[in-house]
Structure formats: structure tokens, C-alpha cells
Amino acid sequence: MAVIVPTNKSVESLKGLHLYHGDISNCSMRVRMTLSEKGLDWTSHHLDLKKKENISDEYFGINPKGLVPTLIDNGVVHVESNEIIDYLDSTYPKPSLRSKDNEAEMLEWLTLATSLHVPAIKPYVYATMIQKKVQKTAEEEEKYQELQTNKELKDFHSKHAGSKAFGDKDIAQSKKILEETFIKLDKTLDGRTWIMGEQFTLADISWIPVHFVLIGCGYPFEQYTNISRWANAFTAKQCYQEGIIKWCSDFSKV
């Protein structure tokens, strides 16, 4: 469980569920979907990532990596999206989003999504879609470097700082990693409605936003027939409409 003690003490007095999130963030989408599926009331604290509203002393005092989402549950700060959705399902167990038959495998799918985020998903999304839209000014870059202490994130953002940009090599490397993963996901979905079988679980919630964002960036999912069928099924779910479409109706137009 990723619980932290914030340096911004103002959030410790918050009552109920509060979510700091970004409309275009696939990690935020997971948490919004889970909150919707659970029927939980929550207070929105939206941060416009294109305006770099997360790069501030106030927000880094809540989340020391400056990332979204961050969940506050009665003053307790939770970070890392897959940790948050696991926490929400454990703390608010009805309806259950845990696999009845193989919880360990379900959690492996959450771990896999997390492991791919910086090495593959973020570079692909930045290179194909958003790096020009989130380009930092010199002042914003200086502020980010001052606040950010995580080396992996510093290294990632240094690749598109100033006049630098992700390019064909980065896309090729991302595609290689993603292809291996989607072959596995497509095989897993063969004969199944959802990733874990006939039950909609946290595994689906973890991967649905990844599909939504990548297909918005032009990723070629046509070759994965089972993934495409799964994608058609989840678009009808209320949590998809409320957790994703309400905030970001078309990622290709962000």
C-alpha cells in the first residue's frame, strides 16, 4: 500500500474521498473508473497537465513525485494508481472487483501495467501525441528539476526538455515492449469476456485506460482480435463513460 506522509499538511484535514487527477492521465482514468464502479462519492481536484498545474510547491507537498493521481481518504494520502485501486477495492469491498478464482494473477496484471508505464507507454504517448503540448518553458523546467527528486522521472523528462524530443528510436523501442505485452493479453483474452474470465476486475480497469490512450495515439490494435473485442465490450460500461469519456472524450484530440 503506497501511503505517504505529506509535507503539505493542509490535506490531512480533508474529510471523505478527494482525488487529485488529470483528465488525460491514463493513471487517473483507472482511479476514476474504480470510484464509479464502486458508486463512491468523491471530491475532484483537477490539475491541467498541459498547463503544468502539477508543477508547484503545493502539489509536490502532496505527492513528492508530482504525479497524478493522488487519493486522499479522510486525510490519509495514497499514491500510485494501481495501489490506489487495490486499496479502494479492499477498503470499499462492494461490489468486489477482485478475481474470485485467481487474485494473484489479477495482481500480476496490475504490476505489469505499472512496470510498462515509464519504459514504454509514456515514451510512445509523448513521441506520437503530446510532447509539444506539454513542452515546458525554461522557467517551468527549472522549477520541475528543483522539485523532482525521482531519478527515473528526471531522466524521462530530460529527453524532451528544451529543443530535444522523443523520436523514431523511442517509438520503436516502445513498440517492441508493447507488442510482447499485447500478444500476451490477446492470448489471455481468447475465449474470455474479461481479462480474468467472465468477471470484470481490477485487471480490466488497469488496462482499459492504456488501450484508450494508445489507440488515441494511433497504436495498431487491429492485429489483436481478442483485444479489439474486449475493447468493444468495455465501451458500454458506465464506469468507462464516467471515468474516461466524461473527462477525455477523444485522446486523439487532446
C-alpha positions in Angstrom: 0.0 0.0 0.0 1.6 3.3 -1.1 0.7 5.6 1.7 2.8 8.7 2.3 3.0 11.5 4.9 2.6 14.8 3.0 4.6 17.9 3.7 1.6 19.9 2.6 -0.3 19.3 5.8 -3.5 21.0 4.6 -4.7 17.8 3.0 -4.6 15.9 6.3 -7.8 17.7 7.4 -9.8 16.7 4.3 -12.8 14.5 5.1 -14.1 11.8 2.7 -12.5 10.9 -0.6 -10.6 13.5 -2.5 -8.9 12.8 -5.8 -6.2 15.0 -7.4 -6.2 13.9 -11.1 -5.7 14.9 -14.7 -8.2 14.5 -17.5 -5.7 13.0 -20.0 -3.8 10.8 -17.5 -4.4 7.1 -18.0 -3.4 6.5 -14.4 -6.1 9.0 -13.3 -8.6 7.2 -15.5 -8.1 4.0 -13.6 -9.0 5.6 -10.3 -12.0 7.4 -11.7 -13.3 4.2 -13.2 -12.9 2.4 -9.9 -14.7 5.1 -7.9 -17.5 5.0 -10.5 -17.8 1.2 -10.4 -17.9 1.3 -6.6 -20.5 4.1 -6.6 -18.4 6.2 -4.3 -18.8 9.9 -3.8 -15.6 11.9 -4.2 -14.4 15.5 -4.4 -12.5 16.4 -7.6 -9.2 18.4 -7.6 -8.5 18.5 -11.3 -5.0 19.5 -12.4 -4.5 20.6 -16.0 -1.3 18.8 -17.0 -0.9 20.7 -20.3 -0.8 23.9 -18.1 1.7 22.1 -15.8 -0.6 22.7 -12.8 1.0 19.8 -11.1 4.4 21.5 -11.0 4.0 23.5 -7.8 5.3 23.5 -4.3 1.8 22.9 -3.1 1.2 19.8 -5.2 4.7 18.3 -4.7 3.9 18.7 -1.0 1.1 16.3 -1.5 2.7 13.9 -4.0 6.5 14.0 -3.8 6.8 12.9 -7.5 4.3 15.5 -8.7 2.3 12.8 -10.4 -1.4 12.3 -10.7 -3.5 10.7 -9.4 -3.3 11.2 -5.6 -6.1 9.9 -3.4 -6.9 11.4 0.0 -9.1 9.3 2.2 -10.0 11.1 5.3 -6.7 12.8 5.4 -4.5 9.8 4.5 -2.6 10.2 1.3 -2.4 7.4 -1.2 -0.3 7.4 -4.4 0.4 5.2 -7.4 -2.7 4.4 -9.4 -2.7 0.6 -9.2 -2.0 0.7 -5.5 -4.9 3.1 -5.1 -7.4 1.0 -7.0 -6.3 -2.1 -5.0 -6.8 0.0 -1.8 -10.2 1.2 -2.8 -11.4 -2.4 -3.6 -10.1 -3.7 -0.2 -11.5 -0.8 1.8 -14.8 -0.5 0.0 -15.4 -4.1 -1.0 -18.9 -3.9 -2.6 -19.1 -4.6 -5.4 -15.9 -6.6 -5.4 -13.5 -6.1 -8.3 -11.2 -8.8 -7.2 -10.9 -12.1 -9.1 -12.8 -14.8 -7.3 -10.6 -17.5 -8.8 -7.1 -16.2 -9.1 -6.3 -13.0 -7.3 -2.6 -13.5 -7.7 -2.8 -13.4 -11.5 -5.1 -10.4 -11.4 -2.5 -8.5 -9.3 0.2 -9.6 -11.8 -1.7 -7.7 -14.5 -1.6 -4.6 -12.3 2.1 -5.0 -11.7 2.8 -5.4 -15.4 0.9 -2.3 -16.3 2.9 -0.3 -13.8 6.2 -1.8 -15.0 5.5 -0.6 -18.6 4.4 2.9 -17.8 7.7 4.8 -18.0 9.7 2.4 -20.3 7.0 2.0 -23.0 3.7 3.7 -22.5 4.8 7.3 -21.7 7.5 7.4 -24.4 5.0 6.3 -27.1 2.4 8.7 -26.0 4.8 11.6 -25.8 6.5 10.8 -29.1 3.3 10.4 -31.1 0.9 12.9 -29.4 1.6 15.2 -26.5 5.3 16.2 -26.1 4.7 19.5 -28.0 1.6 20.2 -26.0 3.3 19.7 -22.6 6.6 21.3 -23.5 8.0 23.2 -20.5 9.3 26.8 -20.6 12.8 27.3 -19.3 11.3 28.5 -16.0 8.9 25.5 -15.8 11.8 23.2 -16.5 13.9 24.8 -13.8 11.0 24.5 -11.3 10.4 20.9 -12.2 14.1 20.0 -11.7 14.1 21.8 -8.4 11.0 19.9 -7.1 11.5 16.4 -8.7 13.8 14.0 -6.8 12.9 10.8 -8.6 15.7 9.9 -11.0 13.6 7.8 -13.4 11.2 10.7 -13.9 14.0 13.3 -14.2 15.7 11.1 -16.9 12.4 10.7 -18.8 11.6 14.4 -18.9 15.1 15.4 -19.7 14.6 13.6 -23.1 12.1 16.2 -24.3 13.4 19.2 -22.4 14.2 22.3 -24.4 14.7 21.5 -28.1 15.0 17.8 -27.5 12.2 15.3 -28.4 11.3 11.7 -28.5 11.6 10.2 -31.9 11.5 7.1 -34.1 14.0 5.2 -32.0 11.9 5.8 -28.9 8.7 4.7 -30.7 10.4 1.6 -32.0 11.6 0.6 -28.5 8.2 1.2 -27.0 6.5 -0.8 -29.8 8.8 -3.7 -29.1 7.9 -3.8 -25.4 4.2 -3.2 -26.1 4.0 -5.8 -28.8 5.2 -8.5 -26.4 2.7 -7.4 -23.8 -0.3 -7.2 -26.2 0.5 -10.7 -27.6 0.2 -12.0 -24.1 -3.0 -10.0 -23.4 -4.6 -11.1 -26.6 -3.9 -14.8 -25.8 -5.2 -14.4 -22.3 -8.5 -12.9 -23.6 -9.0 -15.8 -26.0 -12.4 -17.3 -25.0 -12.8 -14.8 -22.2 -15.1 -11.7 -21.9 -12.7 -10.0 -19.5 -9.0 -10.5 -18.6 -9.8 -12.8 -15.7 -12.7 -14.6 -17.3 -16.4 -13.6 -17.0 -15.8 -11.3 -14.1 -14.9 -7.6 -14.6 -12.0 -6.9 -12.3 -9.2 -4.5 -11.4 -7.2 -6.1 -14.2 -9.5 -4.7 -16.8 -9.7 -1.3 -15.0 -5.9 -1.2 -15.1 -5.6 -1.9 -18.8 -8.6 -0.2 -20.3 -7.1 3.3 -20.0 -3.9 2.1 -21.6 -5.8 0.9 -24.6 -7.8 4.1 -24.7 -4.8 6.3 -24.7 -2.7 4.2 -27.1 -5.4 3.8 -29.7 -5.8 7.6 -29.5 -2.2 7.9 -30.4 -2.7 5.6 -33.4 -1.3 2.4 -32.0 -2.2 -0.5 -34.4 -4.5 -2.8 -32.3 -6.2 -4.2 -35.5 -4.0 -7.3 -35.3 -5.2 -8.2 -31.9 -8.7 -9.5 -32.4 -9.4 -10.5 -28.8 -8.2 -7.2 -27.5 -10.4 -5.4 -30.1 -13.5 -7.5 -29.0 -12.7 -6.7 -25.3 -12.4 -3.0 -26.1 -15.8 -3.0 -27.8 -17.3 -4.6 -24.7 -16.0 -2.1 -22.1 -17.2 1.0 -24.0 -20.7 0.2 -22.9 -19.8 0.2 -19.2 -20.9 3.2 -17.1 -17.5 3.3 -15.3 -15.8 3.8 -18.7 -18.2 6.6 -19.6 -17.8 8.3 -16.2 -14.1 7.6 -15.6 -12.8 8.3 -19.1 -15.2 9.7 -21.6 -16.6 12.4 -19.3 -13.1 13.8 -18.8 -11.4 12.9 -22.1 -13.8 12.0 -24.9 -11.2 11.6 -27.6 -7.5 11.3 -26.7 -6.5 11.8 -30.4 -7.7 15.4 -30.0 -6.1 16.4 -26.7 
